[in-house]
Amino acid sequence: MKRVQVISPKNQQKRLLARAFWDSEGYPFDKYLFMDECTVVLGRFHIFAGISYFGATDILIWPSKARMNSAFYCAHNLKDIVIPAKSLFPGGIFQLAQVIFFFIRMLVKQLPKFQDNHKCHVSFDTLEYLKNHEINTYDWPPQSPEFNPIEFVWRDLKAYIAENSPSSLAALRNLIEVFWEQRVTPQYCRLVIEHAKNNVKKSFDGLNHEKDDATDKLYQK
C-alpha cells in the first residue's frame, strides 16, 4: 500500500509563514513564474515547463533514460525554458518560484561525483547561472502542492493522457505537446493560479483546505 504523505508540523508552520507574507504583499502571484518537473507514464518521459499569469513557457521533454547533469540543466532547462520566459512579464521581471530547487537537490543526491568530486557543484553552478542572468527566486514552502499552480497543470495533463491512452512513445510525446499548446492557454494559467491562491487564503491553520474538509494530507482527490 502506498504511504500517504502528510504535512509535518514544521512545514505546517512554514506554510503559515508563507501565507502571512503573501497576505501582507497582496498575494502577488502575478509576479511569479511557477516552474516544475513532471514524469509521465511509468517514467518514460520527463517534462520541464512553467506557467505565469500571462501564459505558459515553452516545454522541454526528454527521455527518462537520459542522464541529467548541471551542464544539461543550465543549457536546456534554464537557457531554453526559464530565460525566454522573461518575455511573458512586463519589463521582463519575475520571481522564480523555488520549487525548481527541490529538483536541483534531487540531482545533487542522485548524480555521481564529478570534476573535483564535490556533488554540490550541481546546485552551485545552477545558482550562479540564475544569478548571472538576473533571475530572482522565491523560497516556496515545502509540502505545499495545492499552493503551487503548476501542480494542477500536471494533474490535468496526466488525466488527459489517461483519457487518450497513447499506444506508442511517439503518440505520448505528441499528446503532451498538443495538451501544452491547446489546453495551457493564458486563461487556463490564470484559472489555476487563482485556484492555488484561494487554497492559500483558505489555509488559515497551515493545513490542506483544497476540498471542504481540512486535512494534513498533501493531496485531496
Residue pairs with C-beta under 8 A, 6 or more apart in sequence:
4 217
5 143
5 217
5 218
5 219
6 216
6 217
6 218
7 15
7 143
7 206
7 207
7 208
7 216
7 217
7 218
8 143
11 141
11 142
11 143
11 144
12 205
12 206
12 207
12 216
13 206
14 141
14 142
15 141
15 143
15 144
15 147
15 203
15 206
16 203
16 205
16 206
17 141
18 140
18 141
18 144
18 147
18 200
19 200
19 201
19 203
19 204
19 206
22 28
22 29
22 200
23 201
27 197
27 200
27 201
29 53
29 149
29 193
29 194
29 196
29 197
30 52
30 53
30 54
30 193
31 89
31 93
31 94
31 95
32 52
32 94
32 95
32 96
32 97
32 138
33 50
33 51
33 52
33 57
33 82
33 85
33 88
33 89
33 94
33 95
33 96
33 97
34 50
34 51
34 52
34 97
34 99
34 148
34 149
34 150
34 193
35 48
35 49
35 50
35 57
35 81
35 82
35 96
35 97
35 99
35 100
35 150
36 48
36 49
36 50
36 99
36 100
36 103
36 148
36 150
36 151
36 154
37 46
37 47
37 48
37 103
38 46
38 47
38 48
38 154
38 157
39 45
39 46
39 47
39 64
40 47
40 157
40 158
40 161
40 172
40 176
41 161
41 166
41 172
43 64
44 63
44 64
44 169
44 172
45 61
45 62
45 63
45 64
45 169
45 172
45 173
45 176
46 61
46 62
46 63
46 64
46 66
46 68
47 59
47 60
47 61
47 157
47 176
48 59
48 60
48 76
48 77
48 81
49 56
49 57
49 58
49 59
49 60
49 81
49 150
49 180
50 56
50 57
50 81
50 82
50 85
50 150
51 57
51 149
51 150
51 153
51 184
51 189
51 192
51 193
52 85
52 88
52 89
52 94
52 189
52 193
53 189
53 190
53 193
54 88
54 89
54 186
54 189
55 88
55 185
55 186
55 189
56 180
56 184
56 185
56 186
56 189
57 81
57 82
57 84
57 85
57 88
58 80
58 81
58 84
59 81
59 176
59 177
59 180
60 76
60 77
60 80
60 81
61 173
61 176
61 177
62 76
66 72
68 107
68 111
69 107
69 111
69 114
69 122
70 107
70 121
70 122
70 125
70 126
73 104
73 107
73 122
73 126
74 125
74 126
74 129
78 126
78 129
78 130
78 133
82 96
82 100
82 130
82 135
83 133
83 135
85 94
86 92
86 93
86 94
88 94
94 136
95 136
95 137
95 138
96 130
96 135
96 136
96 137
96 138
97 137
97 138
97 140
97 148
97 150
98 137
98 138
98 139
98 140
99 140
99 148
99 150
100 137
101 123
101 137
102 142
104 122
104 123
104 126
105 123
107 122
107 123
108 119
108 120
108 122
108 123
111 119
111 122
112 119
113 119
114 121
115 121
130 137
140 147
140 148
141 147
143 218
145 151
145 218
145 219
146 196
146 199
146 208
146 210
146 218
146 219
146 220
147 196
147 199
147 200
147 203
148 196
149 189
149 192
149 193
149 195
149 196
150 192
151 196
152 192
152 195
152 196
153 184
153 192
156 179
156 183
157 176
157 179
157 180
160 175
160 179
160 183
161 172
161 175
161 176
161 179
164 175
166 172
166 174
166 175
199 208
199 209
199 210
202 209
203 209
205 214
207 214
207 215
207 216
208 214
208 215
208 216
208 217
208 218
208 219
208 220
210 220
211 220
